[in-house]
Amino acid sequence: MSAIWGCISRKNNRIDDLSRKMKETYLECAIDRYDEKFFDGGFFSCGIQYFNDRSRKDILPIYDVQNGLIFTADIILNNRDNTVFEISNELKTNNGLSLSFLDENFGQMPLNEIPDGALAYLAWLIWREKFVDHIQGLFAIAIYDLVKKEFLLFSDHMSNRSIYYFVNDDMLLFSTLPRAILEVMPKELKGINEKWFVACEADSMPQMYYFPSLTPFDNVYQLTRGELLKVKICAENKGFTKRIVDYWNPKFKRNKGHGLNYKDIFINTFTECVKDAIDTDGDVAIALSGGLDSTSVCAIAARLLAKQNKKIYSYTSVPLPGYKSDYDASVVVDESEGVRKMCQMYDNIVPEFAACEEKSAFTEMERLIHVFAIPVKVCSNVVWIDEIQQRARNRNCRVFLNGHFGNSTVSNGGVLGRVCDEILCGNFFEAKRQLAYYGEKHGITRKELVRGTLSQLLKGISLCLNCDSAFTKSFDDRYIKKGLVNKHKIISYQRKTYLRLGYSELRSRKNVMQFVLDKAALQNVCVYDTAFSLYYGIITRDPTKDKRIVELVGNMPSCEFADKGIERRLIRKYMAGFIPDSIRMEDRKLGRQSADMTYRLGKIGEKSINTDPKSKIYIYFDIFEVKKLFDSDITKDNATDIVRIMAADKFLEEFGCV
């Protein structure tokens, strides 16, 4: 992987100075090699990180004089064999390509050994804008056509890597992290984006991004999944023209039954995704819990790595010593037991448990906000993720696996979702039959099943009719200024979003896949993954978010996800023998991360808030209510709000005068 950044300026001045300043913002990252290419009116830069032998051999940026192109990429390709096959076939028939750059630098190298960046560039030469139909993986790619005076910026299909941009009449800037753009963009155009900030702070959910492409900063935008930014430099001092193109917006056609051998298709596809994810000459780590998603990824990775005589290093967050849970027995606050069961099944798993005994959101907040350049309102969760990333890197791991997206893909599927799909297809008898199967398996009476189903139905209807009080109460009506929430129509926007993505458990497969492809949700994840990889030199890989998995589950029939009383069926049915049965078939307990948050905050670090009435925090929050909150003791009811508002304050302290 890499960090990429660059500039195209109409005024053609201060280019050296801009290059130096943007590069300086990356010097605190774990980058192995810096390269840059200057051209008339601009430059492209790349900070390459070494995750495998191919990345060491890559030459980025590419300045192809003969073709008049500048190309740079933050890239790791998946499914390379398929890309190589398609390119090889094209090269046999396409004799008009000018391949001087590739011949000079990789001429004696077999096509299947060419580094990812160079292979993607070759795909560009063959297919131009359609090259994204022939590559897949984690990438952000920038191209400048010196002849056409046209700039193109691509995000990957699933928004695995963040890429930001700024365009005004005189200058175009792009960067993997926003700090490089903030460092050099015109001062008069800098500021905090009020709409983004208010939407972020209007609730206590982990989601930070609600409006796709918007960022915390005025005039700085972010590409989301499957997007292309096209910028044309106009003649006669008319500035730049830009437009966004959605190059990938799949339409799924679900099969209607068990016609295909989905077990083999699923296991083979999942295995290929994990195999690509562990492609490194370093060691492999994984965030491992006792749940279905991370254990399924770990099981496949452990099998593949065992064939290479390699270990997989697992890291699991556990509560602070002395913490006593007040949750009922259905909530698992310490998932170490499930991890140990996985270790009994796979002897090449080396477990480590992280209690983060000297850390809390209070102690780590400023550093994490600096790294991510967002007000990290779920800082309590990010603290332990940050800790295990650091531990893994110190162990020379270069890949960090997780299964965070699995709930929406590989382990998705509830009985009410199946019922919803059957009703929408007019199969009322089958819907009734699926409820009966579920009730029989779990000892639930018909009356209870009907009551539960109607409750979820009414939940969705009440949201549609704008009379769901629980939905409205989920927003902050105490601390953030109500006028700002109303100004940007946050609640009505969110209502429309939930109606599209599904609000109750009666959620169709269409709703689920709309969530899988939701640009704002994907934008939220990639910000963390990209920054972690750049600062620690360890690439986060989630095979459950791989494009191949998304396309597979998007086209599967509903019966594959829940059938005859078995929910989350792809894992529970098809991965028998991969995962201990005590984990695979557990359907009454759920793990809870950071369950000790309140206890931890009370023991480690101190809460603080800016009390100056002129502080930027009080542009957005009610000063009286905030001060009263911070004068209170930390409790389970207020801990989340204390962390959220304190993070907003720290963010504004660092970035409020960008």
C-alpha positions as CSV (number, residue, x, y, z in Angstrom):
1,M,0.0,0.0,0.0
2,S,0.9,3.6,-0.2
3,A,0.0,7.2,0.5
4,I,-0.5,9.3,-2.6
5,W,-0.8,13.0,-2.9
6,G,-0.3,15.7,-5.6
7,C,-1.2,19.0,-7.1
8,I,-2.1,20.6,-10.4
9,S,-1.8,24.4,-10.4
10,R,-2.9,26.7,-13.2
11,K,-0.6,29.4,-11.9
12,N,2.4,27.1,-12.0
13,N,4.1,28.6,-9.0
14,R,5.2,27.4,-5.6
15,I,5.2,23.8,-6.8
16,D,8.4,22.9,-5.0
17,D,7.1,24.5,-1.8
18,L,3.7,22.7,-2.1
19,S,5.4,19.4,-2.6
20,R,7.6,19.9,0.5
21,K,4.7,20.9,2.7
22,M,2.4,18.1,1.7
23,K,5.2,15.5,2.1
24,E,6.0,16.8,5.6
25,T,2.5,15.8,6.8
26,Y,3.4,12.2,6.0
27,L,6.7,12.0,7.7
28,E,5.1,10.8,11.0
29,C,3.7,7.8,9.1
30,A,5.4,4.4,8.7
31,I,6.4,4.8,5.1
32,D,9.3,2.9,3.6
33,R,10.1,4.9,0.5
34,Y,9.1,8.3,-0.9
35,D,9.1,9.1,-4.7
36,E,7.7,12.0,-6.6
37,K,7.4,13.2,-10.2
38,F,7.2,16.8,-11.3
39,F,5.6,18.0,-14.5
40,D,4.6,21.4,-16.0
41,G,2.2,22.8,-13.4
42,G,2.3,20.1,-10.8
43,F,3.6,17.0,-9.2
44,F,2.5,13.5,-8.1
45,S,3.9,11.8,-5.1
46,C,3.8,8.4,-3.5
47,G,4.9,7.0,-0.1
48,I,5.2,3.3,-0.6
49,Q,4.9,0.7,2.2
50,Y,6.4,-2.7,1.9
51,F,3.9,-5.5,2.6
52,N,5.3,-8.1,0.1
53,D,8.0,-8.5,-2.4
54,R,6.0,-7.0,-5.2
55,S,5.5,-3.7,-3.3
56,R,9.3,-3.4,-3.0
57,K,9.7,-3.6,-6.8
58,D,6.9,-1.1,-7.6
59,I,7.8,2.1,-9.3
60,L,5.3,4.9,-8.4
61,P,4.6,7.5,-9.5
62,I,4.9,6.5,-13.2
63,Y,5.9,9.3,-15.6
64,D,5.3,7.9,-19.1
65,V,6.7,10.5,-21.4
66,Q,5.8,8.6,-24.6
67,N,2.1,8.3,-23.7
68,G,1.9,11.7,-21.9
69,L,0.6,10.2,-18.7
70,I,1.3,10.6,-15.0
71,F,0.0,7.7,-12.8
72,T,0.2,7.1,-9.1
73,A,-1.6,4.6,-6.9
74,D,-2.2,3.4,-3.4
75,I,-2.9,-0.2,-4.3
76,I,-3.0,-3.8,-3.4
77,L,-4.7,-6.0,-6.0
78,N,-6.9,-9.0,-5.3
79,N,-7.6,-11.8,-7.8
80,R,-4.4,-10.9,-9.7
81,D,-4.5,-14.2,-11.7
82,N,-7.7,-13.1,-13.4
83,T,-6.3,-9.6,-14.2
84,V,-3.1,-11.1,-15.6
85,F,-5.1,-13.6,-17.7
86,E,-7.3,-10.8,-19.2
87,I,-4.2,-8.5,-19.8
88,S,-2.3,-11.4,-21.4
89,N,-5.2,-12.1,-23.9
90,E,-5.4,-8.4,-24.8
91,L,-1.7,-8.1,-25.4
92,K,-1.8,-11.0,-27.9
93,T,-4.2,-9.0,-30.1
94,N,-3.5,-5.3,-29.3
95,N,-0.3,-4.3,-31.1
96,G,-0.9,-0.6,-31.0
97,L,0.1,-0.1,-27.3
98,S,3.2,1.9,-26.4
99,L,4.7,0.0,-23.5
100,S,8.1,1.7,-23.3
101,F,7.9,2.5,-19.6
102,L,7.0,-1.1,-18.7
103,D,9.6,-2.5,-21.1
104,E,12.3,-0.3,-19.6
105,N,11.5,-1.2,-16.0
106,F,9.9,-4.6,-16.1
107,G,10.8,-5.9,-19.5
108,Q,12.4,-9.2,-18.3
109,M,9.8,-9.8,-15.7
110,P,6.9,-12.3,-16.2
111,L,3.5,-10.7,-16.4
112,N,2.4,-12.5,-13.2
113,E,5.2,-11.0,-11.2
114,I,4.8,-7.4,-12.3
115,P,4.0,-5.2,-9.2
116,D,0.4,-4.2,-8.5
117,G,0.9,-0.5,-9.4
118,A,2.5,-1.3,-12.8
119,L,-0.1,-4.0,-13.5
120,A,-2.9,-1.5,-12.9
121,Y,-1.1,1.0,-15.2
122,L,-0.9,-1.6,-17.9
123,A,-4.6,-2.3,-17.4
124,W,-5.2,1.5,-17.8
125,L,-3.3,1.6,-21.1
126,I,-5.4,-1.3,-22.5
127,W,-8.9,-0.3,-21.2
128,R,-8.6,3.3,-20.1
129,E,-11.5,4.3,-17.9
130,K,-12.9,0.8,-18.1
131,F,-9.8,-0.7,-16.5
132,V,-11.6,-0.7,-13.1
133,D,-13.8,-3.5,-14.6
134,H,-10.6,-5.6,-14.8
135,I,-8.9,-5.0,-11.5
136,Q,-10.2,-5.3,-7.9
137,G,-8.7,-4.9,-4.5
138,L,-7.8,-2.0,-2.3
139,F,-6.9,1.1,-4.2
140,A,-7.0,4.8,-4.9
141,I,-5.5,5.8,-8.3
142,A,-4.7,9.2,-9.7
143,I,-4.0,9.8,-13.4
144,Y,-3.2,13.0,-15.3
145,D,-3.3,13.1,-19.1
146,L,-0.8,15.8,-20.1
147,V,-2.1,16.0,-23.6
148,K,-5.9,16.1,-22.9
149,K,-5.3,18.2,-19.7
150,E,-7.6,15.8,-17.8
151,F,-7.2,14.5,-14.3
152,L,-8.9,11.3,-13.1
153,L,-9.1,10.0,-9.5
154,F,-10.5,6.6,-8.8
155,S,-11.6,5.0,-5.5
156,D,-12.0,1.2,-5.3
157,H,-15.2,-0.7,-5.6
158,M,-15.8,-1.0,-1.8
159,S,-14.1,2.2,-0.6
160,N,-11.2,0.3,1.2
161,R,-8.9,3.3,1.0
162,S,-9.6,6.9,1.8
163,I,-8.8,9.6,-0.9
164,Y,-9.5,13.3,-0.4
165,Y,-9.5,16.1,-2.9
166,F,-9.8,19.9,-3.2
167,V,-10.6,21.8,-6.4
168,N,-11.0,25.6,-7.0
169,D,-10.4,27.8,-10.0
170,D,-6.6,27.8,-9.6
171,M,-5.6,24.5,-8.0
172,L,-6.4,20.8,-7.6
173,L,-5.1,18.8,-4.7
174,F,-5.5,15.2,-3.8
175,S,-4.2,13.1,-0.8
176,T,-4.7,9.8,1.0
177,L,-5.0,11.7,4.3
178,P,-6.6,15.2,4.6
179,R,-3.9,16.9,6.5
180,A,-1.7,17.3,3.4
181,I,-4.5,19.2,1.7
182,L,-5.3,21.3,4.8
183,E,-1.6,22.3,5.0
184,V,-1.5,24.0,1.5
185,M,-5.1,24.9,0.5
186,P,-6.0,28.6,0.6
187,K,-6.5,29.8,4.1
188,E,-9.7,31.7,3.3
189,L,-11.3,28.4,2.1
190,K,-10.5,26.5,5.3
191,G,-13.1,25.8,8.0
192,I,-15.1,23.2,9.8
193,N,-18.0,21.8,7.7
194,E,-21.0,22.6,9.9
195,K,-23.3,20.1,8.1
196,W,-20.9,17.2,8.5
197,F,-20.1,18.1,12.2
198,V,-23.7,18.5,13.3
199,A,-24.8,15.2,11.6
200,C,-21.8,13.5,13.3
201,E,-22.6,14.8,16.7
202,A,-26.4,14.5,16.5
203,D,-26.3,11.0,17.9
204,S,-24.0,8.7,19.9
205,M,-23.7,6.0,17.2
206,P,-20.3,4.9,16.0
207,Q,-21.1,6.3,12.5
208,M,-19.2,9.5,11.8
209,Y,-20.2,10.1,8.1
210,Y,-23.8,10.5,7.0
211,F,-23.5,12.6,3.9
212,P,-21.4,10.8,1.3
213,S,-18.4,12.8,0.1
214,L,-18.6,15.4,2.8
215,T,-15.7,15.5,5.3
216,P,-15.2,17.5,8.6
217,F,-13.5,20.2,6.5
218,D,-15.0,22.9,4.2
219,N,-14.1,22.4,0.6
220,V,-12.3,19.1,1.2
221,Y,-14.2,16.1,-0.2
222,Q,-13.7,12.4,-0.2
223,L,-14.4,9.9,-2.9
224,T,-16.7,7.0,-1.8
225,R,-17.0,3.5,-3.2
226,G,-16.9,3.0,-6.9
227,E,-16.4,6.6,-7.9
228,L,-14.4,8.5,-10.4
229,L,-13.6,12.2,-10.2
230,K,-13.0,13.7,-13.6
231,V,-11.4,17.2,-13.7
232,K,-10.7,19.1,-16.9
233,I,-8.4,22.0,-17.1
234,C,-10.1,24.5,-19.2
235,A,-8.4,26.8,-21.7
236,E,-8.2,30.6,-21.5
237,N,-8.0,30.8,-17.7
238,K,-11.5,29.4,-17.1
239,G,-10.4,27.2,-14.3
240,F,-11.3,23.6,-13.7
241,T,-14.5,21.7,-14.4
242,K,-15.3,18.6,-12.4
243,R,-17.8,15.8,-12.2
244,I,-18.3,12.6,-10.3
245,V,-19.0,9.3,-12.1
246,D,-20.3,6.2,-10.4
247,Y,-18.4,3.5,-12.3
248,W,-19.7,0.6,-10.1
249,N,-23.3,0.4,-8.9
250,P,-24.2,-3.3,-9.1
251,K,-27.8,-4.5,-9.5
252,F,-28.2,-7.9,-7.9
253,K,-30.4,-10.7,-9.4
254,R,-31.1,-13.2,-6.7
255,N,-31.8,-16.8,-7.6
256,K,-35.0,-18.1,-6.1
257,G,-34.0,-21.3,-4.5
258,H,-31.3,-23.9,-3.6
259,G,-30.6,-24.7,-7.2
260,L,-26.8,-24.2,-7.0
261,N,-24.2,-25.9,-4.8
262,Y,-23.8,-22.7,-2.7
263,K,-21.8,-24.4,0.0
264,D,-18.8,-25.1,-2.3
265,I,-19.2,-21.7,-4.1
266,F,-19.3,-19.9,-0.7
267,I,-16.4,-21.8,0.8
268,N,-14.2,-21.5,-2.3
269,T,-14.9,-17.8,-2.7
270,F,-14.4,-17.0,0.9
271,T,-11.1,-19.0,0.9
272,E,-9.8,-17.1,-2.2
273,C,-10.7,-13.8,-0.5
274,V,-8.7,-14.8,2.7
275,K,-5.8,-16.1,0.6
276,D,-5.5,-12.7,-1.1
277,A,-5.8,-10.9,2.2
278,I,-2.8,-12.8,3.8
279,D,-0.5,-12.2,0.8
280,T,2.5,-10.9,2.7
281,D,6.1,-11.9,3.4
282,G,5.6,-10.7,7.0
283,D,3.5,-12.3,9.7
284,V,-0.3,-12.2,9.9
285,A,-2.4,-11.0,12.8
286,I,-6.2,-11.0,13.4
287,A,-8.6,-9.2,15.7
288,L,-10.3,-12.3,17.2
289,S,-13.5,-12.5,19.3
290,G,-15.8,-15.4,20.0
291,G,-18.2,-14.4,17.3
292,L,-18.9,-15.9,13.9
293,D,-17.3,-13.3,11.7
294,S,-13.7,-13.2,13.0
295,T,-13.6,-16.9,13.8
296,S,-14.7,-17.8,10.3
297,V,-11.9,-15.6,8.8
298,C,-9.4,-16.9,11.4
299,A,-10.3,-20.5,10.6
300,I,-9.6,-20.2,6.9
301,A,-6.5,-18.1,7.5
302,A,-5.1,-20.6,10.0
303,R,-5.6,-23.5,7.5
304,L,-3.9,-21.6,4.7
305,L,-1.0,-20.4,6.9
306,A,-0.4,-23.8,8.3
307,K,0.4,-25.0,4.8
308,Q,3.2,-22.4,4.8
309,N,4.3,-23.4,8.3
310,K,3.3,-20.0,9.5
311,K,1.4,-18.9,12.6
312,I,-1.4,-16.4,12.9
313,Y,-1.3,-14.0,15.9
314,S,-4.6,-13.3,17.4
315,Y,-5.5,-10.3,19.5
316,T,-8.5,-10.0,21.7
317,S,-9.8,-7.1,23.8
318,V,-10.7,-8.1,27.4
319,P,-12.1,-6.0,30.3
320,L,-9.9,-4.4,33.0
321,P,-9.1,-6.6,36.0
322,G,-11.6,-5.9,38.7
323,Y,-14.5,-5.1,36.3
324,K,-17.7,-6.8,37.3
325,S,-20.4,-7.0,34.6
326,D,-24.0,-5.9,35.3
327,Y,-25.2,-7.3,32.0
328,D,-27.4,-10.4,31.9
329,A,-26.1,-13.8,31.0
330,S,-26.9,-13.3,27.3
331,V,-24.1,-10.7,27.0
332,V,-20.5,-11.9,26.9
333,V,-18.2,-9.2,28.0
334,D,-15.0,-11.4,28.0
335,E,-14.7,-13.4,24.8
336,S,-11.4,-15.1,25.7
337,E,-13.1,-18.4,26.2
338,G,-14.2,-18.6,22.5
339,V,-10.6,-17.6,21.5
340,R,-9.2,-20.5,23.5
341,K,-11.6,-22.9,21.8
342,M,-10.3,-21.7,18.5
343,C,-6.7,-22.3,19.7
344,Q,-7.6,-25.9,20.6
345,M,-8.8,-26.5,17.1
346,Y,-5.9,-24.7,15.3
347,D,-2.5,-25.1,17.0
348,N,-0.9,-22.3,14.8
349,I,-3.0,-19.6,16.5
350,V,-0.9,-17.7,19.0
351,P,-3.3,-15.7,21.2
352,E,-2.8,-12.5,23.1
353,F,-5.3,-10.7,25.3
354,A,-5.3,-6.9,25.7
355,A,-6.8,-5.3,28.7
356,C,-5.1,-2.0,27.9
357,E,-4.6,-1.5,31.6
358,E,-3.2,2.0,31.5
359,K,-5.4,3.3,28.7
360,S,-8.8,4.8,28.3
361,A,-10.5,7.2,25.9
362,F,-9.4,10.0,28.2
363,T,-5.7,9.1,27.9
364,E,-5.6,8.4,24.2
365,M,-8.1,10.8,22.7
366,E,-5.8,13.6,21.6
367,R,-3.4,11.3,19.8
368,L,-6.2,9.3,18.1
369,I,-7.9,12.5,16.9
370,H,-4.6,13.7,15.4
371,V,-4.2,10.4,13.6
372,F,-7.7,10.1,12.1
373,A,-8.5,13.8,11.7
374,I,-12.1,13.3,13.0
375,P,-13.8,13.7,16.3
376,V,-13.6,10.1,17.3
377,K,-16.8,9.8,19.3
378,V,-16.5,6.1,19.9
379,C,-13.0,6.6,21.2
380,S,-13.4,3.9,23.9
381,N,-13.6,1.2,21.1
382,V,-10.8,2.7,19.1
383,V,-8.4,2.6,22.1
384,W,-8.2,-1.2,22.1
385,I,-8.2,-1.5,18.3
386,D,-5.2,0.9,18.3
387,E,-3.5,-1.1,21.1
388,I,-3.7,-4.4,19.3
389,Q,-2.6,-2.8,16.0
390,Q,0.5,-1.5,17.7
391,R,1.2,-4.9,19.4
392,A,0.8,-6.7,16.1
393,R,3.2,-4.4,14.3
394,N,5.8,-4.7,17.1
395,R,5.6,-8.4,16.4
396,N,6.5,-7.8,12.7
397,C,3.0,-8.5,11.4
398,R,2.3,-6.7,8.2
399,V,-1.3,-7.8,7.7
400,F,-4.1,-7.4,10.3
401,L,-7.3,-9.4,9.5
402,N,-10.7,-8.7,10.9
403,G,-14.3,-9.7,10.0
404,H,-16.0,-6.4,10.9
405,F,-18.2,-6.4,7.8
406,G,-19.3,-10.0,8.2
407,N,-22.6,-9.2,9.9
408,S,-23.8,-7.7,6.6
409,T,-22.3,-10.4,4.4
410,V,-21.1,-13.8,5.4
411,S,-23.0,-14.1,8.7
412,N,-26.1,-12.1,7.8
413,G,-29.5,-13.7,7.9
414,G,-32.4,-13.6,10.4
415,V,-35.7,-15.4,10.3
416,L,-37.7,-12.2,10.1
417,G,-35.6,-11.2,7.1
418,R,-36.5,-14.4,5.4
419,V,-40.2,-13.9,6.3
420,C,-40.1,-10.4,4.9
421,D,-38.7,-11.7,1.6
422,E,-41.3,-14.5,1.3
423,I,-44.1,-12.0,2.0
424,L,-42.8,-9.6,-0.6
425,C,-42.8,-12.5,-3.1
426,G,-46.3,-13.4,-2.2
427,N,-45.3,-16.7,-0.5
428,F,-47.4,-16.3,2.6
429,F,-47.5,-20.0,3.4
430,E,-43.7,-20.2,3.2
431,A,-43.4,-17.2,5.5
432,K,-45.7,-18.9,8.0
433,R,-43.7,-22.1,7.7
434,Q,-40.4,-20.4,8.4
435,L,-41.8,-18.8,11.5
436,A,-43.0,-22.2,12.6
437,Y,-39.6,-23.8,12.1
438,Y,-38.0,-21.1,14.1
439,G,-40.5,-21.4,16.9
440,E,-40.1,-25.1,17.1
441,K,-36.3,-24.9,17.2
442,H,-36.2,-22.3,19.9
443,G,-39.2,-23.2,22.0
444,I,-41.2,-20.1,21.1
445,T,-45.0,-20.2,21.0
446,R,-47.0,-19.2,17.9
447,K,-48.5,-16.4,19.9
448,E,-45.1,-15.0,20.8
449,L,-43.9,-15.3,17.2
450,V,-46.9,-13.4,15.9
451,R,-46.5,-10.7,18.5
452,G,-42.8,-10.3,17.8
453,T,-43.4,-10.2,14.0
454,L,-46.2,-7.6,14.4
455,S,-44.0,-5.5,16.7
456,Q,-41.2,-5.3,14.1
457,L,-43.8,-4.5,11.4
458,L,-45.2,-1.7,13.4
459,K,-41.8,-0.4,14.1
460,G,-41.2,0.0,10.4
461,I,-44.6,1.5,9.7
462,S,-44.3,4.0,12.5
463,L,-41.0,5.2,11.1
464,C,-42.6,5.6,7.7
465,L,-45.5,7.6,9.2
466,N,-43.1,9.7,11.2
467,C,-44.5,8.6,14.5
468,D,-41.7,6.4,15.9
469,S,-40.8,8.1,19.2
470,A,-37.9,5.7,19.8
471,F,-36.2,6.8,16.6
472,T,-36.5,10.5,17.4
473,K,-35.3,9.9,21.0
474,S,-32.1,8.3,19.6
475,F,-30.9,11.8,18.6
476,D,-29.3,14.2,21.0
477,D,-32.0,16.7,22.2
478,R,-30.0,17.9,25.2
479,Y,-26.5,18.9,24.3
480,I,-26.2,19.8,20.7
481,K,-28.1,23.0,19.6
482,K,-31.5,22.0,18.2
483,G,-31.4,24.9,15.7
484,L,-28.4,23.3,14.0
485,V,-30.0,19.9,13.8
486,N,-33.2,21.4,12.3
487,K,-31.2,23.7,10.0
488,H,-29.5,20.7,8.3
489,K,-32.6,18.5,8.5
490,I,-30.6,15.7,10.1
491,I,-33.5,13.7,11.6
492,S,-35.6,13.7,8.4
493,Y,-32.5,12.8,6.3
494,Q,-31.7,9.9,8.7
495,R,-35.3,8.7,8.6
496,K,-35.1,8.4,4.8
497,T,-31.8,6.6,5.1
498,Y,-33.2,4.0,7.5
499,L,-36.3,3.5,5.4
500,R,-34.0,2.7,2.5
501,L,-31.6,0.5,4.5
502,G,-34.2,-1.2,6.7
503,Y,-35.1,-0.1,10.3
504,S,-36.6,-3.2,11.8
505,E,-35.7,-6.9,11.8
506,L,-38.3,-7.3,9.0
507,R,-35.5,-6.3,6.6
508,S,-35.5,-7.7,3.0
509,R,-32.3,-8.8,1.2
510,K,-32.7,-5.7,-0.9
511,N,-32.5,-3.6,2.3
512,V,-29.4,-5.5,3.5
513,M,-27.5,-5.1,0.2
514,Q,-28.3,-1.4,0.1
515,F,-26.7,-1.2,3.5
516,V,-23.7,-3.2,2.3
517,L,-23.2,-0.7,-0.5
518,D,-24.1,2.4,1.5
519,K,-21.5,5.0,0.7
520,A,-21.5,6.8,4.0
521,A,-21.1,3.6,6.0
522,L,-18.2,2.5,3.9
523,Q,-16.7,5.9,4.1
524,N,-16.7,5.7,7.8
525,V,-14.8,2.4,7.9
526,C,-12.1,3.3,5.3
527,V,-11.0,6.4,7.3
528,Y,-9.9,4.2,10.2
529,D,-8.4,1.4,8.1
530,T,-6.3,3.7,6.0
531,A,-4.9,5.8,8.8
532,F,-4.0,2.7,10.9
533,S,-2.1,1.2,7.9
534,L,-0.2,4.4,7.3
535,Y,0.7,5.1,10.9
536,Y,1.6,1.6,11.9
537,G,2.8,0.0,8.6
538,I,0.3,-2.9,9.0
539,I,-2.5,-3.2,6.4
540,T,-6.0,-3.9,7.6
541,R,-7.7,-6.6,5.5
542,D,-11.4,-7.6,5.9
543,P,-12.2,-10.6,3.6
544,T,-15.9,-10.3,4.5
545,K,-15.9,-6.9,2.6
546,D,-14.2,-8.3,-0.5
547,K,-16.0,-7.4,-3.7
548,R,-16.3,-11.1,-4.6
549,I,-18.1,-11.9,-1.4
550,V,-20.4,-8.9,-1.8
551,E,-21.3,-9.9,-5.3
552,L,-21.8,-13.5,-4.2
553,V,-24.1,-12.8,-1.3
554,G,-25.9,-10.2,-3.3
555,N,-27.1,-12.7,-5.8
556,M,-27.9,-15.6,-3.3
557,P,-31.5,-16.4,-2.5
558,S,-32.9,-15.5,0.9
559,C,-33.2,-19.2,1.9
560,E,-29.4,-19.4,2.0
561,F,-29.2,-16.9,4.9
562,A,-32.0,-18.3,7.1
563,D,-33.9,-21.5,6.7
564,K,-35.7,-24.1,8.9
565,G,-35.0,-22.2,12.1
566,I,-31.2,-21.7,11.4
567,E,-30.2,-18.0,11.2
568,R,-26.8,-16.7,9.9
569,R,-26.9,-19.9,7.9
570,L,-23.8,-19.5,5.6
571,I,-21.5,-19.8,8.7
572,R,-23.7,-22.1,10.9
573,K,-24.5,-24.6,8.1
574,Y,-21.6,-24.4,5.6
575,M,-18.6,-23.9,8.0
576,A,-19.2,-27.0,10.1
577,G,-15.7,-28.4,10.7
578,F,-14.1,-25.0,10.4
579,I,-15.3,-23.5,13.7
580,P,-15.9,-25.2,17.0
581,D,-19.6,-26.2,17.2
582,S,-19.9,-24.3,20.6
583,I,-19.2,-21.1,18.7
584,R,-20.8,-21.9,15.4
585,M,-24.2,-22.9,16.8
586,E,-24.4,-20.4,19.7
587,D,-27.5,-18.3,19.1
588,R,-28.4,-17.1,22.6
589,K,-25.4,-15.0,23.5
590,L,-23.7,-12.0,21.9
591,G,-20.3,-10.5,22.7
592,R,-20.1,-6.8,23.8
593,Q,-16.9,-4.9,23.1
594,S,-15.8,-2.2,25.6
595,A,-18.3,-3.4,28.1
596,D,-16.1,-2.0,30.8
597,M,-16.1,1.6,29.4
598,T,-17.7,3.3,32.4
599,Y,-15.5,1.4,34.9
600,R,-12.4,2.2,32.8
601,L,-13.2,5.9,32.4
602,G,-13.6,6.1,36.2
603,K,-10.2,4.6,36.9
604,I,-7.9,5.9,34.1
605,G,-7.5,9.5,33.0
606,E,-9.6,12.5,33.6
607,K,-12.5,14.1,31.7
608,S,-12.1,17.7,30.7
609,I,-13.9,20.3,28.6
610,N,-13.0,23.8,27.5
611,T,-15.0,26.1,29.9
612,D,-14.2,29.3,27.9
613,P,-17.6,30.5,26.6
614,K,-15.9,31.6,23.4
615,S,-14.6,28.2,22.7
616,K,-15.6,26.7,19.3
617,I,-17.3,23.8,21.0
618,Y,-20.1,26.1,22.1
619,I,-20.9,27.0,18.5
620,Y,-22.4,23.6,18.4
621,F,-23.3,22.6,21.9
622,D,-25.3,24.2,24.7
623,I,-22.8,25.5,27.2
624,F,-25.0,25.1,30.3
625,E,-25.9,21.5,29.6
626,V,-22.3,20.6,28.7
627,K,-20.8,22.1,31.8
628,K,-23.5,20.3,33.9
629,L,-22.6,17.0,32.2
630,F,-18.9,17.4,32.9
631,D,-19.5,18.4,36.6
632,S,-21.3,15.1,37.0
633,D,-19.8,11.7,38.0
634,I,-19.3,9.3,35.2
635,T,-22.2,6.8,34.9
636,K,-23.3,4.2,32.5
637,D,-26.0,6.6,31.3
638,N,-23.7,9.6,30.5
639,A,-20.3,8.0,29.7
640,T,-20.9,7.9,25.9
641,D,-22.0,11.5,25.8
642,I,-19.0,12.6,27.9
643,V,-16.5,10.8,25.5
644,R,-18.4,12.1,22.4
645,I,-18.4,15.8,23.5
646,M,-14.9,15.7,24.9
647,A,-13.7,14.3,21.5
648,A,-15.5,17.0,19.7
649,D,-13.8,19.6,21.9
650,K,-10.3,18.1,21.3
651,F,-11.0,17.9,17.6
652,L,-11.9,21.6,17.4
653,E,-8.9,22.5,19.4
654,E,-6.6,20.9,16.8
655,F,-8.5,21.5,13.6
656,G,-10.8,24.4,14.4
657,C,-8.3,26.8,13.0
658,V,-7.1,24.7,10.1
